[in-house]
Amino acid sequence: MAANPTEPSGRKLKMGIVGLGVGTAEILPAMASTGKIDIVAAADVNPRSLEAFRARYGGRTYDSVEKLCDDPEVEAVWVATPNKFHAAHTIVAAERGKHVVVEKPMAVSLQEAESMIEASMRNKVKLICGHTQSFLPHIRTMRRIIRSGEVGRLCALNVWAYSDWMLRPRTPEELDIDQGGGLAYRQAPHQVDTLRLLGGGMVRSVRGATREWFGARPIPGYYSAFMEFEDGLPANLMHNGYGYFVAAELVPWGGRKHHYTEEQRVDVRRKLRAGTRDEFQDKEALRIGGDQERLTADRAKKKPWVPNDLGVLVASCERGDLRQSEFGIYVHGDDGTKDVPIVTASSDSGRSAELDELYNGVVHDAPIRHSGQWGMATLEVCLAIMQSSRERREIRLSHQVPSPDTD
C-alpha cells in the first residue's frame, strides 16, 4: 500500500533538469526551497547557462540529455527543452528509468504523445504533464467550490486573456508552427487544461480560429475557440497576445503591466518592426543568471492575483458565478457576493503543486493527476483549435479522459 503523502518521508527526490531556459529559471527557485527536491544535475547546450547553474546550485552539468539521463544519481528529469524535443527527451529519460515532468505542450503531435505514454508505461516510470495554470491555488479552490454544489450545477465556462506574449523575446523555433511555435501551442494549454479540469475533462468537440496580424511575428498571436463537453457544457476561450491592451487593467489592483510596462511594449514593438531588436540578448537576460531573470524564491509575501497568461476566468453555475478575486474567489450568489479566501502557506505560484505531485507520485506512489493521458487530451484540444481554423469546421475528439476525482 502506498504511503500517506501527507506524512514526511525524510528523503529528497534527486532531480535533473534538461533545458535551462526561461521556464526553468522560474521553477528552479521553487525546487530549491521546497525541501523535498535535491537538484543534482542539469543539461543544456548553452555554456553560460550551465556555468550559472553550477555557481548557484552546485550540481553536475552535461551538454546532452543522454549524458544527464545516464547519471545514476538522477531519479527524475524535468524536461524544459524546446517543444520539438519534448517527446524525444521524455523517451530518452523513460528508457533509462527516470521519472519525468514535461512542460507544456506535452508534444507537437498526438503520435508523439502516444509514444511518450508508451515509453513511461513500458519502463514503469511516472510521467507528469506540467507547467499549466490548472495547478494554481485559485483554480483548485474554484474547483472545490464547484464540486461542493453550493452554487448548483456547473452550466458554462468562459476564459479570455489579453497579454504581451507576442512581444517577449523568442528563439527561432518559437516562431515556427511546425516546431510547436505560436500562441495555440504554447499558451492554449493553460486555458484548455483549466477548462477541462473544471468541466470534467471530456470535451466532445472544438470549433476554433487562429489569426496573425503583426508582420514582425509570422505566427498566430490570437486564437478563440468554442469547446463543447460530452454532457453539453459550453466553454469559450480566447487569447490575444499582441500587447496593446493587457487584461491586468481590468482589475483595480492590476495596473497596466503584464510582463512589460506599456512604455516597454511600445519600445519592443518599434524595434521589432525596424528589425533592430537583439532577440538573442533579450532572451539570454531572462535565463538563469541573466539580469532580467524572474526569480520566484521569495515566497513569504502573499501576492495578489492579476490576469496573466490564463486570463480572466468565469464559471457560471445554476445559482451563481465564480471568478478570481485579489486573494481568493468571488462567489456571486443568490445572497450577494462573498470572497472565499485561498488557504495556502505562501504566495504559491502553483509551481510547488507540480513538485508536490511529482514527489508524492515517486516517493509515496500517489496517483498522478496530470498524467500522460491527461496531457495528451489537452494537446488534442489545442491541435483541434488549429485544425479547425485551417479547415473551418468543427473537430470531434477521441482522446479525452475524465478529470481526476481528487482535488
C-alpha positions in Angstrom: 0.0 0.0 0.0 1.3 3.5 -0.9 2.5 5.7 2.0 0.4 8.6 3.1 1.6 11.6 1.0 0.9 13.9 4.0 3.5 12.1 6.1 7.1 13.4 5.7 9.3 10.7 4.2 12.6 12.2 5.3 14.2 11.9 1.9 14.7 14.2 -1.1 14.0 13.4 -4.7 17.1 13.8 -6.8 16.3 15.9 -9.8 18.0 16.5 -13.1 17.0 19.5 -15.4 17.0 19.3 -19.2 16.9 22.8 -20.7 18.0 25.9 -18.7 15.6 28.3 -20.4 13.2 30.9 -19.1 10.7 28.4 -17.7 13.5 26.6 -15.8 14.7 29.9 -14.3 11.3 30.2 -12.7 10.9 26.6 -11.4 14.5 26.2 -10.0 13.9 28.5 -7.0 10.7 26.6 -6.1 12.7 23.3 -6.4 15.4 24.7 -4.1 13.0 26.0 -1.5 10.6 23.1 -1.3 12.7 20.9 1.0 11.8 17.8 -1.0 14.0 18.2 -4.0 17.7 17.8 -4.4 18.8 19.5 -7.6 21.8 17.3 -8.7 22.3 17.9 -12.4 21.4 19.9 -15.5 21.9 19.6 -19.2 21.9 22.4 -21.9 23.8 23.4 -25.0 24.3 27.0 -23.6 27.7 27.1 -21.7 26.8 30.4 -19.9 23.6 28.8 -18.5 25.4 25.8 -17.4 28.0 27.9 -15.6 25.3 30.0 -13.9 23.6 26.7 -12.8 26.8 25.4 -11.3 27.5 28.6 -9.5 24.1 28.8 -7.9 23.1 25.1 -7.3 26.4 23.3 -7.4 25.1 20.4 -9.5 26.8 18.5 -12.2 26.3 19.7 -15.8 26.1 18.0 -19.1 25.8 19.0 -22.8 23.2 16.4 -23.7 20.1 14.8 -22.3 21.6 11.4 -22.8 24.6 12.1 -20.6 22.3 13.5 -17.9 20.0 10.5 -18.0 23.0 8.2 -17.7 23.8 9.8 -14.4 22.9 7.1 -11.8 22.1 9.6 -9.1 19.3 11.3 -11.1 15.9 9.9 -10.2 13.6 12.3 -12.1 14.1 14.6 -15.1 12.4 17.9 -15.6 12.1 18.4 -19.4 12.0 22.1 -20.3 13.7 22.0 -23.8 12.1 23.5 -26.9 8.7 21.9 -27.8 10.0 19.9 -30.7 12.3 18.0 -28.3 9.7 17.2 -25.6 8.8 13.7 -26.9 12.4 12.6 -27.8 13.8 13.8 -24.4 11.0 12.3 -22.4 11.5 9.0 -24.1 15.3 9.1 -23.5 14.7 9.7 -19.8 12.0 7.0 -19.5 14.1 4.4 -21.3 16.8 5.0 -18.7 14.3 4.5 -15.9 13.9 8.2 -14.9 10.6 9.7 -13.9 9.6 12.7 -16.0 7.9 16.1 -15.7 7.4 17.5 -19.2 6.4 21.2 -19.7 3.6 22.2 -21.9 2.8 21.5 -24.6 3.3 17.8 -23.9 4.4 17.3 -27.6 3.7 18.7 -31.0 1.5 15.7 -32.2 -0.7 13.0 -30.8 1.6 10.4 -32.2 4.5 11.8 -30.2 2.3 11.9 -27.1 1.3 8.3 -27.5 5.0 7.3 -27.8 5.8 9.2 -24.6 3.0 7.4 -22.7 4.1 4.0 -24.1 7.7 4.6 -23.0 6.7 5.6 -19.5 4.4 2.6 -19.1 6.9 0.2 -20.6 9.6 1.4 -18.2 7.3 1.7 -15.2 8.1 5.4 -14.6 5.9 8.3 -13.6 5.0 10.8 -16.4 3.6 14.2 -15.4 2.5 16.9 -17.9 3.3 20.1 -16.0 3.5 23.9 -16.2 -0.1 24.7 -16.8 -2.1 27.1 -14.6 -4.6 24.4 -13.7 -2.2 23.7 -10.8 -2.7 27.2 -9.3 -4.3 27.5 -5.9 -7.2 29.7 -7.1 -8.1 27.2 -9.8 -8.1 24.3 -7.3 -10.2 26.5 -4.9 -12.7 27.2 -7.7 -13.0 23.5 -8.5 -13.6 22.7 -4.8 -16.5 25.2 -4.7 -18.0 23.8 -7.9 -17.7 20.2 -6.7 -19.3 21.2 -3.3 -22.5 22.0 -5.1 -23.2 25.2 -3.0 -24.0 27.2 -6.2 -25.6 24.3 -8.0 -24.6 22.5 -11.3 -21.8 24.0 -13.5 -23.5 25.5 -16.5 -20.9 27.3 -18.6 -17.2 28.3 -18.6 -15.6 31.4 -20.1 -11.9 32.5 -20.1 -10.2 35.3 -22.0 -6.7 36.6 -21.9 -5.1 39.8 -23.2 -1.3 39.6 -22.8 2.0 40.8 -24.3 3.1 37.2 -25.1 4.0 38.1 -28.7 6.4 40.8 -27.7 8.5 38.7 -25.4 11.9 37.5 -26.8 11.6 34.4 -29.0 14.0 31.8 -30.3 13.6 30.7 -34.0 11.7 27.5 -33.1 9.2 29.5 -31.1 8.3 31.3 -34.3 7.8 28.1 -36.3 4.4 26.4 -36.2 6.0 23.1 -37.4 8.2 23.1 -34.3 5.5 23.8 -31.8 5.6 27.6 -32.0 2.8 30.1 -31.8 0.2 31.0 -29.2 -2.1 28.0 -29.6 0.7 25.5 -29.0 2.4 27.5 -26.2 -0.3 29.2 -24.3 -3.6 27.5 -25.1 -2.6 24.6 -22.8 -3.1 26.9 -19.8 -6.7 27.6 -20.7 -7.6 24.2 -22.1 -6.1 22.3 -19.1 -8.0 24.6 -16.7 -11.4 24.3 -18.5 -11.0 20.6 -18.8 -10.3 20.3 -15.1 -13.3 22.4 -14.1 -15.6 20.9 -16.7 -15.0 17.2 -16.1 -12.3 16.6 -18.8 -14.4 15.0 -21.5 -14.5 17.5 -24.4 -16.7 16.3 -27.3 -15.8 18.8 -30.0 -14.0 22.1 -30.8 -14.6 24.9 -33.2 -11.7 27.3 -33.3 -9.9 30.1 -35.2 -6.3 31.4 -35.1 -5.2 34.7 -36.6 -2.0 36.6 -37.1 -1.8 40.3 -37.9 1.7 41.6 -36.8 4.2 41.2 -39.6 7.2 41.2 -37.4 5.9 38.0 -35.8 5.0 35.5 -38.6 3.0 33.2 -36.2 -0.6 33.3 -34.9 -0.9 35.7 -31.9 -4.6 35.2 -31.4 -7.0 32.3 -31.1 -10.5 31.8 -30.0 -12.5 28.6 -29.6 -15.7 27.0 -28.5 -15.5 23.7 -26.7 -18.5 21.5 -26.0 -18.2 18.8 -23.4 -19.8 15.4 -23.7 -22.5 16.4 -21.2 -23.3 19.6 -23.3 -21.4 22.0 -21.1 -20.3 25.0 -23.2 -16.9 26.6 -22.8 -15.4 29.7 -24.6 -11.7 30.6 -24.6 -9.7 33.4 -26.2 -6.2 34.8 -26.0 -4.9 37.9 -27.7 -1.1 38.1 -27.2 -0.3 41.3 -29.1 0.0 43.5 -26.1 -1.8 46.7 -27.0 -4.2 46.1 -24.1 -3.4 43.7 -21.2 -6.1 42.2 -19.0 -4.4 43.3 -15.8 -6.1 46.7 -16.5 -9.5 45.1 -15.8 -8.9 44.8 -12.0 -8.4 47.8 -9.7 -5.1 46.4 -8.3 -3.7 45.2 -11.6 -2.2 48.3 -13.2 -1.1 48.5 -16.9 1.8 45.9 -16.7 1.9 42.3 -17.8 5.5 41.1 -18.4 6.2 44.6 -19.8 5.0 48.1 -19.0 3.1 50.0 -21.7 6.2 52.0 -22.4 8.3 48.9 -22.8 5.7 47.4 -25.1 5.8 50.4 -27.3 9.6 50.2 -27.5 9.7 46.5 -28.2 7.1 46.8 -31.0 9.0 49.6 -32.6 12.3 47.6 -32.6 10.6 44.5 -33.9 9.2 46.5 -36.9 12.5 48.1 -37.5 14.4 44.8 -37.2 16.7 46.3 -34.6 15.8 44.2 -31.5 18.6 42.0 -30.2 16.3 39.0 -29.6 19.1 36.7 -28.5 20.4 39.0 -25.9 16.9 39.8 -24.6 16.2 36.0 -24.2 19.6 35.5 -22.5 18.7 38.2 -20.0 15.7 36.1 -18.8 17.6 32.8 -18.4 19.3 31.6 -15.2 21.9 34.2 -14.2 20.5 36.8 -16.6 19.9 40.4 -15.4 16.2 40.1 -16.1 15.7 36.6 -14.5 12.3 36.4 -12.9 13.2 34.8 -9.5 10.4 33.2 -7.5 12.4 32.3 -4.5 10.8 34.9 -2.2 7.5 33.0 -1.3 6.9 34.6 2.1 4.9 37.6 0.9 1.4 36.9 -0.3 0.9 38.4 -3.8 -2.4 39.5 -5.3 -3.8 37.6 -8.3 -3.8 39.6 -11.6 -5.0 38.4 -15.0 -2.0 36.6 -16.5 -1.5 34.2 -19.4 -4.5 32.2 -18.2 -6.6 35.4 -18.2 -10.0 36.1 -16.6 -12.0 33.0 -15.8 -15.7 32.9 -15.0 -17.5 29.7 -14.1 -21.3 30.1 -14.3 -23.4 27.8 -12.1 -27.1 27.4 -11.6 -27.1 29.7 -8.6 -24.1 31.9 -9.1 -20.9 32.9 -10.9 -17.3 32.3 -9.7 -14.3 34.4 -10.6 -10.9 35.2 -9.2 -10.6 38.0 -6.6 -7.4 39.7 -5.4 -6.6 36.9 -2.9 -9.4 34.4 -3.4 -12.6 33.5 -5.3 -15.6 35.8 -5.7 -18.8 33.8 -5.3 -21.7 35.9 -6.8 -24.7 34.0 -5.4 -28.4 34.5 -4.5 -27.5 36.2 -1.2 -24.9 38.6 -2.8 -21.2 38.3 -3.2 -18.7 36.7 -0.9 -14.9 36.5 -1.2 -13.7 33.0 -0.4 -10.0 33.1 0.6 -7.4 30.7 -0.8 -5.7 28.9 2.0 -2.1 28.5 1.2 1.1 28.6 3.2 2.7 31.1 0.9 2.2 33.2 -2.3 2.3 29.8 -4.1 2.7 30.4 -7.8 1.4 26.9 -8.5 4.9 25.6 -9.3 5.2 23.9 -5.8 2.0 22.0 -6.7 3.7 20.4 -9.7 6.7 19.5 -7.5 4.4 18.0 -4.8 2.6 15.9 -7.4 5.9 14.6 -8.7 7.3 14.0 -5.2 4.2 12.2 -3.9 3.9 10.2 -7.0 7.5 8.9 -6.9 8.2 8.7 -3.2 4.7 7.7 -2.0 3.4 6.1 -5.2 0.4 8.5 -5.1 -1.8 8.8 -8.2 -0.6 11.2 -10.9 -3.5 13.6 -11.8 -1.7 15.4 -14.6 -0.8 12.1 -16.3 0.4 11.4 -19.8 -3.1 10.6 -20.8 -4.4 13.9 -19.3 -1.7 15.8 -21.1 -2.5 14.1 -24.5 -6.2 15.1 -24.1 -5.2 18.7 -23.5 -2.9 18.6 -26.5 -5.7 17.1 -28.6 -7.8 20.2 -27.9 -5.0 22.6 -28.8 -4.3 20.8 -32.1 -8.1 20.8 -32.8 -8.2 24.6 -32.5 -5.5 24.9 -35.2 -7.1 22.2 -37.4 -10.5 23.8 -37.1 -9.1 27.2 -38.1 -7.4 25.7 -41.2 -10.4 23.6 -42.3 -13.2 26.0 -41.0 -15.2 23.2 -39.4 -16.0 21.5 -36.0 -13.5 18.9 -34.9 -14.6 15.8 -33.0 -12.2 14.5 -30.3 -11.3 10.9 -29.4 -8.5 11.0 -26.8 -10.3 12.7 -23.9 -10.1 11.4 -20.3 -12.2 12.4 -17.2 -10.9 14.9 -14.6 -9.4 13.3 -11.6 -11.7 12.6 -8.6 -9.3 14.3 -6.1 -8.6 18.0 -5.8 
